[in-house]
Each structure stands twice: as C-alpha cells, then as structure tokens.
Amino acid sequence: MIWGDRDPYIRFSTARELAERIAHAELIRLRGGDHYIMEERPPVLTDALISLLSVPLTARA
C-alpha cells in the first residue's frame, strides 16, 4: 500500500490498520503526498512502485 502523509481523507492509522489486515502487505508512507499523489507527484509514486515491485514475491511471504 502507498499512502501520502497529507491525505485528508484517509488517516495514517487507517492505512496502517488496513496494511495489517492484508496478508504480506507493505505500507509505504510518502512525505508530502495527498490523496491524489498519482496526479500531484508522479515521479515520487513511480519510484515507490518500482521499489515495491522490485522485491520478489517469495521474499515478502
């Protein structure tokens, strides 16, 4: 999960709780990111996605 720390709709505590309930989920907190980080800061989101997707699935289990 990728969460922007300036998201006015979803609190960090909610994002953390969701990540804890999803098996093998990882929560990445992006500083300065709003709810629409994909539109506001595409390069930051892209870097986070690449980082997340570059780890083999077996390593996450």
N, C-alpha and C positions, 0 to 999 in steps of 0.2 A: 504494500500500500504506500502511496505517496501522498503526503499531506503538507499543505502550506501553513506555516505558523501564523499567518494573518487571515486565515479563513474565518469569516464572520458567521458562517452557517454551522460548521462542524467543529466543536471544541476538540482540543488535543486529547482530553480524557476519553472522549467518544471514539476517536480514531484508534487510540491505544487499546480500548476495550474490544473494538472490532478485530483488531490485529491479533489479540489474544484468543479470540474465539475461532479464528480461521487457522486450520492446521498448517504449520510451516510458513505462516505469513511473516513478512518482514515489514516494518514500518519505517519509512524514510521521511524525516522531517526536513522540509525545505524552508530555510530562513527567508522571510520577506515574501513568501508565496501566499496568494489569495486563493479563493475557491476556484478561480478560473486560471490557474497557473499555466495551463497549456496555451492560453492565449496571451497572457501577460509576459511570461518568461520562457519561451520555447527552448532556448539553449540549456537552461538550468534543468528543465524537465527531461530533455533528451539525455543529458549527462546522467541523471538519476536512473532513467530507464536502462541505459547501456550498462551502468554499474549493476543494476538488479538482474538484468538478463544475461550478464556475462558469467554468473556463477552457475555451475552445473546443478541441475535439479537434485541429483543424488547428494550433493554437498549440503543442501538445505534440509534434507529429511532428518 
